[in-house]
Amino acid sequence: MTLNELNRLDRAGFVAALGGIFEHSPWVAEAGFAARPFASIDALHGAMVAALLSASDTQKLALLRAHPELAGKAALCGELTPDSTREQSGAGLAACSPSEFAQITELNARYKAKFGFPFILAVKGYDRAGIIAEFARRVENDRASEFAACLQQVAKITRLRLDALLTH
């Protein structure tokens, strides 16, 4: 789909096309619709991120909680969205050794218990060791820092998803 085609969609079509960009949170696309037409993918992404950042903390937390754990139960059961499956597989998380899987499982549990939402990382460009190292580093942060870090990572993930969806 091109940006021009996206700009011509009605609200329902726009939300249908972009509703999955922010994991299980079509409300972000719905909120971004009013800023049409978009002159660039940067402008589209900026409008959607602005909608996220202007949302209540309750909405932001729900969006973070809509993300799957890395190499977690949803991945093992094949319940990830196609985007999440592609992203996690591309980083090698589908091929974790038993030791790596045990580390990630332990980090997922610690992180979620401490912060109340899953660890979120735009995994493109990371290998499994890099992901585990970043996970171990960030689990030591305070909640406010991690809440902000996860929102920044969501912004990175969604930009990558928009670039994959739209032709320039």
TORKOLDREN-623508 format. One line per field, with one value per residue (C-alpha): residue number from 1; x, y, z; residue in three letters. Coordinates in pm, whole numbers, plus 32768, in hexadecimal, padded with zeros to 4 digits. Each point is the difference from the previous one (the first is absolute). Layout:
REM TORKOLDREN-623508
resi: (NUM:...)
px: (X:...)
py: (Y:...)
pz: (Z:...)
resn: (Ala:...)
END
This chain:
REM TORKOLDREN-623508
resi: (1:2:3:4:5:6:7:8:9:10:11:12:13:14:15:16:17:18:19:20:21:22:23:24:25:26:27:28:29:30:31:32:33:34:35:36:37:38:39:40:41:42:43:44:45:46:47:48:49:50:51:52:53:54:55:56:57:58:59:60:61:62:63:64:65:66:67:68:69:70:71:72:73:74:75:76:77:78:79:80:81:82:83:84:85:86:87:88:89:90:91:92:93:94:95:96:97:98:99:100:101:102:103:104:105:106:107:108:109:110:111:112:113:114:115:116:117:118:119:120:121:122:123:124:125:126:127:128:129:130:131:132:133:134:135:136:137:138:139:140:141:142:143:144:145:146:147:148:149:150:151:152:153:154:155:156:157:158:159:160:161:162:163:164:165:166:167:168)
px: (8000:807D:7FE1:7F19:7F1A:8001:7FAB:7ECD:7F6B:7ED3:801D:7F9F:80F2:8117:7FD2:7FE8:8146:80C1:7F4B:8109:812D:7FE4:7FD9:7E8D:7FBE:7F37:7F9F:8152:7FB0:7EA2:8096:80FE:7EFA:7FA4:815C:7FD4:8076:8164:8119:80F0:8021:80B9:7ECC:7F1A:80DD:8022:7E88:7FCE:8114:7F71:7EAE:80A5:80C3:7ECE:7F36:7FC3:80F7:7EF0:7FE9:817B:8019:7EF4:80C3:8142:7F4A:7F79:8163:8071:8127:813A:8016:7EDC:7ECD:7F52:8131:8014:7E8C:8008:7F19:80D2:7F89:80A8:80D4:8076:8048:80D4:80B8:804D:8064:80DC:80C1:8032:7F19:7F51:814E:8060:80D7:7F72:80EC:7F99:7E92:802C:80AA:7EF0:7EEC:809C:8031:7E98:7F80:80DD:7FB1:7E88:7FF7:80C8:7F5A:7EA8:8031:80DB:815E:7FEB:8126:8011:80CF:806C:817B:8021:806B:7F90:812E:7FC5:7E91:8050:8109:7F0F:7EEF:80E9:806F:7EA2:7F63:80D6:7F5F:7EEC:7E96:7FE9:813B:7F82:7EA7:80A3:80FA:7EEB:7F3D:813C:802C:7E95:8045:812B:7F3C:7EDC:80E1:8099:7EA3:7F8D:8135:7FB3:7E93:8015:80BC:80B2)
py: (8000:815E:812E:80A2:7ED0:800B:8173:7FB9:7EFB:804E:7FDF:7E90:7FA8:80C9:7F53:7EAD:8042:8088:7F71:7EF8:80E5:8043:7EA3:7FB3:8177:807F:8134:8098:7FEE:8082:812C:803F:8004:816E:8074:7F88:8035:7FA1:8091:7EED:7EC2:80D6:80DE:7ED1:7F60:814A:802A:7EA0:8020:8150:7F56:7EF9:80FA:80DC:7ED7:7FC4:7F32:7EF7:7FEB:7FF9:7EEA:7F37:8027:7F8B:7ED9:7FA3:7FAC:7E98:7F92:7FB7:7E89:7FDB:7F23:80A8:7FBF:7E96:7FCC:80B0:8115:812F:80F7:7FD0:8138:7F86:7EA6:8093:80EB:7EFB:7EF9:80FB:8039:7E8B:7FDF:7ED6:7F48:8039:7EFA:7F6B:80E0:813B:7FA6:7FCE:8155:80AF:7F4F:806D:8165:800F:7F95:80F7:811E:7FCD:7FD5:8141:80E1:7F6C:7FF5:7F34:805E:80A9:801D:8049:7EC9:8053:8004:7F37:7E97:7F24:8058:8173:7FE0:7F45:8102:8122:7F4A:7FC4:816C:8093:7F21:80C3:814F:80B0:7FEB:8162:7FCF:7EB5:8085:8114:7F0C:7F13:811B:8062:7E97:7FF2:8134:7F4F:7EC0:80B8:80C5:7EBC:7F70:8131:7FEB:7E92:8047:8139:8037:814B)
pz: (8000:7FB6:80E1:7EFE:800A:817C:7FFE:7F28:80EA:80D5:817A:8007:7EE8:809F:814F:7F56:7F46:812C:812D:803C:7FEA:8175:8095:803C:8020:7ED5:80CA:7FA4:7E8C:804A:80B6:7EEB:7EEE:8040:7F99:7E97:7EF7:8051:7F2E:8067:80CA:8100:8020:8021:8105:80B9:8011:8083:8104:806B:802E:80DA:80CE:8039:807C:8171:80C6:801A:7E83:7FDE:8101:7F4A:7EBC:80A6:809B:7EA6:7F93:801C:80D2:7F38:7FC4:80F1:8012:7ED8:7F25:806C:7FBE:7EAE:807C:7F9A:7EFC:7EAD:803F:8155:7F76:7EE9:80EC:8109:7F00:7F4A:8142:802E:812B:7F65:800B:816C:80A5:8142:80C7:7F41:8020:817A:801E:7F39:80C2:814B:7F83:7F7F:8157:80BF:7F15:7FFF:817C:8030:7EFE:7FB9:7E86:7F14:7F94:7EAC:7F15:7E8D:7FBC:7E9E:7FFB:8141:8023:8121:80D7:7FC8:8057:8141:805F:7FC4:80BF:8129:7FFD:7FEF:8109:80FA:7FA0:80C2:7F88:7F76:7F31:7F78:7FB3:7F2F:7F65:7F96:7F5F:7F40:7F92:7F8F:7F2B:7F60:7FC4:7F64:7F17:7F84:7FCF:7F3B:7F24:7FBB:7FB2:7F2B:7EBF:7FE7)
resn: (Met:Thr:Leu:Asn:Glu:Leu:Asn:Arg:Leu:Asp:Arg:Ala:Gly:Phe:Val:Ala:Ala:Leu:Gly:Gly:Ile:Phe:Glu:His:Ser:Pro:Trp:Val:Ala:Glu:Ala:Gly:Phe:Ala:Ala:Arg:Pro:Phe:Ala:Ser:Ile:Asp:Ala:Leu:His:Gly:Ala:Met:Val:Ala:Ala:Leu:Leu:Ser:Ala:Ser:Asp:Thr:Gln:Lys:Leu:Ala:Leu:Leu:Arg:Ala:His:Pro:Glu:Leu:Ala:Gly:Lys:Ala:Ala:Leu:Cys:Gly:Glu:Leu:Thr:Pro:Asp:Ser:Thr:Arg:Glu:Gln:Ser:Gly:Ala:Gly:Leu:Ala:Ala:Cys:Ser:Pro:Ser:Glu:Phe:Ala:Gln:Ile:Thr:Glu:Leu:Asn:Ala:Arg:Tyr:Lys:Ala:Lys:Phe:Gly:Phe:Pro:Phe:Ile:Leu:Ala:Val:Lys:Gly:Tyr:Asp:Arg:Ala:Gly:Ile:Ile:Ala:Glu:Phe:Ala:Arg:Arg:Val:Glu:Asn:Asp:Arg:Ala:Ser:Glu:Phe:Ala:Ala:Cys:Leu:Gln:Gln:Val:Ala:Lys:Ile:Thr:Arg:Leu:Arg:Leu:Asp:Ala:Leu:Leu:Thr:His)
END
